[in-house]
Amino acid sequence: MIPLKDDNPTYSTPIITYSIIAICVMVFLLELSSPNYNNGAIFYSWGVIPASLIHDMQLPSEVYRVPPVATLFTSMFMHGGFMHLIGNMLYMWIFADNIEDELGKTKFIIFYLLSGVAAALTQVYMNTESTIPMVGASGAIGGVLGAYIVNYPRAKVLVLIPLGFFSQIIKIPAIFVLGIWFLLQFVSSALTSSAGGGVAYGAHIGGFIFGAVAILFFNRGYKQRSIRKKISKKNKNPWDRK
């Protein structure tokens, strides 16, 4: 199930959302231009390594760039490949603008960064001995998805269900789209835990739960959201507002 867009209008330009997407794309292009991309050394320099963060494992001087704590932030703007980047930015594009619109730019930046840190720490504490670097925005975006399912569970999401010649595009409430996404993270985590899968499902789960809880404290209040809902009802074609 691939989300394409939602029917949830915004009332301000999501500058921070667009900026994060642009930064992630630029960082990825810089990764590709680095001679240390193909051998993976760049990920050891800027990615979260649980053993370094928890047990002070020392990195070779040729790859050490920033203290382990700083990688909690640098890692969330890096990606391991094109599909990793495209998948994350698609979810960011569809769902983050509404959370930014609700919280305001400053609070959204704080919320996004905290979600990314919470997601990374969840994955770290699932395997504190790991020496494999972790990168990607999916944990922070998981926080955005958790916030979205709390604030806009009934918003309709246009999704593509790929079934070969029988593929369909339908509208489904966000609570089902994101709920299924969250459930898949648990299933995938259970299936890959013993096999040592390369996807940090723990970070996805931790980010989502953090976002769903934290948004309750970050929300501006029901009064403003109520006003927006009344305005949105007057919109004849909400699909054109995104």
N, C-alpha and C positions, 0 to 999 in steps of 0.2 A: 504494500500500500504506500504509494508515493504522493505526498501532499504537493499541491500545485499553487493554491492560494486560499485565502479565507474571505468571508464576507463581513469582516469586522473592520469598520472604517476607523481611520485615525484623524485627529484634528490638529496635528502639528507635524512638521517635517521631522522624521526620525534621524536627525543628524548623527547621533551617536551610533545608532545601528548601522547606518551607511559607512561611518568612519571605521567601525570595527571590521566590517566586511572588507573595506579597502585595505586596512592594515594587514589583515590575514592574507589577502591576495599578494600584497607587496612583499611581505615576509616570505611567502612561499616562493616567489620569483627569486628572491635573494638566496633562498636555500638552493634552488636549482642551479644558480650561478656559482655556488661554492664548490670548490674541489673536494670538500669533505662531505658532500651530500651522498654520493654513491657508496662511500665506505661507511656511512652512518655516524661518523665522528661528530658531525654538527649536532646530532640529537643528544649525544653525551655532554656536549658543551652547554646546551640550553634547555634540555628536557629534564623532567623530574625523575630522579633515580632514588627509589625508596631507601636503598642501603646507604646512600650518601646523606640523605636527609635525616634518617633516624640513627644510623650507626656511624656517621662521620667517615664513611668509606672515602679514601683519598683517590681522586682522579689523577691520571697522568698529566703532567704540566702542559703537554701539547694540546689537550682538550679542555682543560679547566678555564672557564671564562668568568663565571659569577658564582657567589656563594650558593649552596644548595637551597636556602630559603628563597632566594630570588627566582629560582627556576619555577616556583609555584606560579609566578606571573608570566615569565617569558615563555613557558611551555604552552600556555593557552592561546598563543598567537601563531603557533607552528603547526604544520601538518606533514604527514608522512608521504602523501601522494595526491595525485589529481582527484581521484574519487573521494578520498578522505576530505579534501578541501571542499569540493562541490557539494557533497552530501551535507556537510555542516553548514555551509553558507546558504543552502536552500532553506533549511529550517530556520536559520537566523533571519533571513529575508521575510519569511512568511509570518513568523510569530513574535519576533522581538520588537517590531515597531509599535505594537499595541501596548506592550509592557513599558516601553520608553514613554509613550504618550500618557500612560496612567501615572507613572512615577515622576516624570520630569527628568531632564537630562542628567543632573548631578546625582540624584538618587539612583538612577538607572545604572550609571557607571559603577557606583559602589555595589549595587545589587549584583551586577554582572561579574565583577571581580571576586566578590565574596563567594558567589556560586562556583566559580572556577577553582578557587582555593579549597572550598569544602569538597568539591568533587575529587580533586587531586589527592587530598588527605584521606578520603575514603578508600581510594585505590591503594594508596601507600600502606595504610594500616591493614589491608587485606593480605599484603605480602611484604612485610618490612625488610625481608632479606633480598628482595629482587634487585638485580643490577641492570635491569633493562630500562632504558629511558622511556618516559611517557610524554607524548605531545598531543596537542589537539584542542580545539575549542568546544568539543562535544560535551564536556562536563559542565562548562559555563552555560552552554546552550540548553543542557538538561535542566538547569535552574530556571531558565526562561520558560521552558515547556511546563515545568511544575507550577510556575506562577500563572501561566496562561490557563491551565486546566482549572485553577482555583477561581480566577477572575472572569473567565469567559467559557464556561463549560458548554454552553448551548450555541456558541458561534459555529456556523457551518464552515466546513473545510472541504474544498474541492480536491478530491484525490483520484489518482490513477491506480487502478487495480490491474496489474499486468497478468493476463491469462492467455498469452499468445494471440491467436486470431479473435479471441473472445474478450479482449481487454476492454475495460469499462472506465468511464469517468463519472463519478457520482459525488454528491454532497453528503457529508456525514458530520454529525455534531463533534466538536473538538474533544469532548470527554471520551468518546469512543476512539478517535484517532490517536490521541495522546495516551489514553489508557492502554491501548493495545501496544503502542510503542514501549511504554514502561514495562508491561508484562513480558514483552520480548527480551528486554534487557535481563530480567531475572532468568528466563529460560535459557538464553544464550550464555549467561554467566555460569549456570549449572552445567551446561553441556561442554563448555570449554575449560572449566576450572582445572580439571585433571589433565587436559591435553595441552595446557599452557597457551591458550589462544592469544593472538596479538592485539585484540581489541580490549580496551579498558572498560569493561561493562560495569565494574564497581564504581568507576567515576561517573558513568551515566546515571546509575541508581542514586548515588550520593548527591549529585548535583540536582536531580529531579526532586528528591525529598527535601533538600535544603530550600530549593526555590518555592516549593509548595507551602512550606512552613514560614519562611522568611517574608514572603509577599504579604502575609497577614499583618506584619509589623511595618512594612514599607508602603502599603496602600495609603493614598492621600485621604481616603474616606468615602463612605457610601454616598454622600450628598453629591459630590462631583460626578461620580459614576452614574448616579440616577439621572442627572441632567443630561449626560451624554447619551444614555439609553433613550431618553425622550426625543433627543435630536435625531438619533439614528433611525427611529421609527418613521420619520418624515422622509427619509432617503428612499426614493423609489427603486433605485438600482444600486445597492451597496457593493456589488461586484466591481463597479467602476471607480470606487473610492480608494482602492488600495494602490 
